[in-house]
Amino acid sequence: MRAWRLHQLTGPKALSLDEIPPPEPGEGQVRIRTRIIALNHLDIWVTHGLPAPPSLPHILGGDGAGVVDAVGAGVENLAEGDEVVINPSLSCGACEVCASGETVYCRHFGVLGEHSQGTLAEMVVVPDANAVPKPPNLSWETAGSFSLAAGTAFRMLRRGRLSKGETLVVVGVGGGVSSAAALLGASLGARVFVTSRDPEKIAWAVANGAEAGFDSSGQFAKELKAAAGGLADVVIENVGPATWGQSLRSLRPGGRMVVCGATSGAKAEIFVPALFFRQLEIIGSTMYTPSEYQDLLGLLASGKATPPPVDRVFAFEDLPAAVARLDSARQLGKVALTLG
């Protein structure tokens, strides 16, 4: 089979399209012939050895969908020919934490393509629990691209306890997580406001349920107060220090800021008196649980929620162009690859 493999931790240019033997599924595993694969910023970070260097050569990729090609011993819920969505959230499945359903707290928690060989190949092997039947009415593009970003956004909104009628601010709309958060927030009945440095991305958000948008590099807390008649109940933040201060200022007293990333840097300053005097909550969030994934998939399949947009689909062989598109920050939503 063909697979895009990383041979050095020097960035995406160290990826090469290699011909390698297909992986064999072990006990409790299935092999999937991929039809659609989507990129995430995590894939670019991994090429630099972040957050931790993988063993080389390494196959990137967490998102994908395809057809079961082979099943390992003990697999009873799937068969060859089944169409499946790949859930990239990994855990041991055997510990007390996993038994409780809160797999994101598992000591062996990981992400497909970061901690194990990923989807950027013609075939990938995953635990059978991570191959989820594809709803017939879900397009291949959506099935292969929503999981990591929309799943992360869905958990963030739940951890932020967003309720119908509350005010939600999504910072840095345009990427996979932020676009999904804006769409999901609107589907939950929240008043959605967004920020971006790109007027076209703001226009997209307004056309898809947001009330207004503001320049991420400006004083968007003041603009929010004027436009919304008040401050936010929940802020979705994955930019980091570039917007951290304005994001906190955008919260009403008792408001909640949910954080899943730091694309502009790892260290941010905070004015501690404002945190305790205004009784703000800063909530970390990573990935999602199996039950949250199933809930999200059900909402998407029923049409009660809108999936994150697919910005562009490239041929599998055109990975360098797809990575360049993602790295440019010009994309709106997910960048995907097709294998026909």
Secondary structure in CASP SS format (residue, H / E / C, confidence):
PFRMAT SS
TARGET T0000
AUTHOR 0000-0000-0000
METHOD secondary structure of the structure
MODEL  1
M C 1.00
R E 1.00
A E 1.00
W E 1.00
R E 1.00
L E 1.00
H C 1.00
Q C 1.00
L C 1.00
T C 1.00
G C 1.00
P H 1.00
K H 1.00
A H 1.00
L E 1.00
S E 1.00
L E 1.00
D E 1.00
E E 1.00
I C 1.00
P C 1.00
P C 1.00
P C 1.00
E C 1.00
P C 1.00
G C 1.00
E C 1.00
G C 1.00
Q E 1.00
V E 1.00
R E 1.00
I E 1.00
R E 1.00
T E 1.00
R E 1.00
I E 1.00
I E 1.00
A E 1.00
L C 1.00
N C 1.00
H H 1.00
L H 1.00
D H 1.00
I H 1.00
W H 1.00
V H 1.00
T H 1.00
H C 1.00
G C 1.00
L C 1.00
P C 1.00
A C 1.00
P C 1.00
P C 1.00
S C 1.00
L C 1.00
P C 1.00
H E 1.00
I E 1.00
L C 1.00
G C 1.00
G C 1.00
D E 1.00
G E 1.00
A E 1.00
G E 1.00
V E 1.00
V E 1.00
D E 1.00
A E 1.00
V E 1.00
G C 1.00
A C 1.00
G C 1.00
V C 1.00
E C 1.00
N C 1.00
L C 1.00
A C 1.00
E C 1.00
G C 1.00
D C 1.00
E E 1.00
V E 1.00
V E 1.00
I E 1.00
N C 1.00
P C 1.00
S E 1.00
L E 1.00
S C 1.00
C C 1.00
G C 1.00
A C 1.00
C C 1.00
E H 1.00
V H 1.00
C H 1.00
A H 1.00
S H 1.00
G C 1.00
E C 1.00
T H 1.00
V H 1.00
Y H 1.00
C C 1.00
R C 1.00
H C 1.00
F C 1.00
G E 1.00
V E 1.00
L E 1.00
G C 1.00
E C 1.00
H C 1.00
S E 1.00
Q C 1.00
G C 1.00
T C 1.00
L C 1.00
A E 1.00
E C 1.00
M E 1.00
V E 1.00
V E 1.00
V E 1.00
P E 1.00
D H 1.00
A H 1.00
N H 1.00
A E 1.00
V E 1.00
P E 1.00
K C 1.00
P C 1.00
P C 1.00
N C 1.00
L C 1.00
S C 1.00
W H 1.00
E H 1.00
T H 1.00
A H 1.00
G C 1.00
S C 1.00
F C 1.00
S H 1.00
L H 1.00
A H 1.00
A H 1.00
G H 1.00
T H 1.00
A H 1.00
F H 1.00
R H 1.00
M H 1.00
L H 1.00
R H 1.00
R H 1.00
G C 1.00
R C 1.00
L C 1.00
S C 1.00
K C 1.00
G C 1.00
E C 1.00
T E 1.00
L E 1.00
V E 1.00
V E 1.00
V C 1.00
G C 1.00
V C 1.00
G C 1.00
G C 1.00
G H 1.00
V H 1.00
S H 1.00
S H 1.00
A H 1.00
A H 1.00
A H 1.00
L H 1.00
L H 1.00
G H 1.00
A H 1.00
S H 1.00
L C 1.00
G C 1.00
A C 1.00
R E 1.00
V E 1.00
F E 1.00
V E 1.00
T E 1.00
S E 1.00
R C 1.00
D C 1.00
P H 1.00
E H 1.00
K H 1.00
I H 1.00
A H 1.00
W H 1.00
A H 1.00
V H 1.00
A H 1.00
N C 1.00
G C 1.00
A C 1.00
E C 1.00
A E 1.00
G E 1.00
F E 1.00
D E 1.00
S C 1.00
S C 1.00
G C 1.00
Q C 1.00
F H 1.00
A H 1.00
K H 1.00
E H 1.00
L H 1.00
K H 1.00
A H 1.00
A H 1.00
A H 1.00
G C 1.00
G C 1.00
L C 1.00
A E 1.00
D E 1.00
V E 1.00
V E 1.00
I E 1.00
E E 1.00
N C 1.00
V C 1.00
G C 1.00
P C 1.00
A C 1.00
T C 1.00
W H 1.00
G H 1.00
Q H 1.00
S H 1.00
L H 1.00
R H 1.00
S C 1.00
L E 1.00
R E 1.00
P E 1.00
G E 1.00
G E 1.00
R E 1.00
M E 1.00
V E 1.00
V E 1.00
C C 1.00
G C 1.00
A C 1.00
T C 1.00
S C 1.00
G C 1.00
A C 1.00
K C 1.00
A C 1.00
E C 1.00
I C 1.00
F C 1.00
V H 1.00
P H 1.00
A H 1.00
L H 1.00
F H 1.00
F H 1.00
R C 1.00
Q C 1.00
L C 1.00
E E 1.00
I E 1.00
I E 1.00
G E 1.00
S C 1.00
T C 1.00
M C 1.00
Y C 1.00
T C 1.00
P H 1.00
S H 1.00
E H 1.00
Y H 1.00
Q H 1.00
D H 1.00
L H 1.00
L H 1.00
G H 1.00
L H 1.00
L H 1.00
A H 1.00
S H 1.00
G C 1.00
K C 1.00
A C 1.00
T C 1.00
P C 1.00
P C 1.00
P C 1.00
V E 1.00
D E 1.00
R E 1.00
V E 1.00
F E 1.00
A E 1.00
F H 1.00
E H 1.00
D H 1.00
L H 1.00
P H 1.00
A H 1.00
A H 1.00
V H 1.00
A H 1.00
R H 1.00
L H 1.00
D H 1.00
S C 1.00
A C 1.00
R C 1.00
Q C 1.00
L C 1.00
G C 1.00
K E 1.00
V E 1.00
A E 1.00
L E 1.00
T E 1.00
L C 1.00
G C 1.00
END
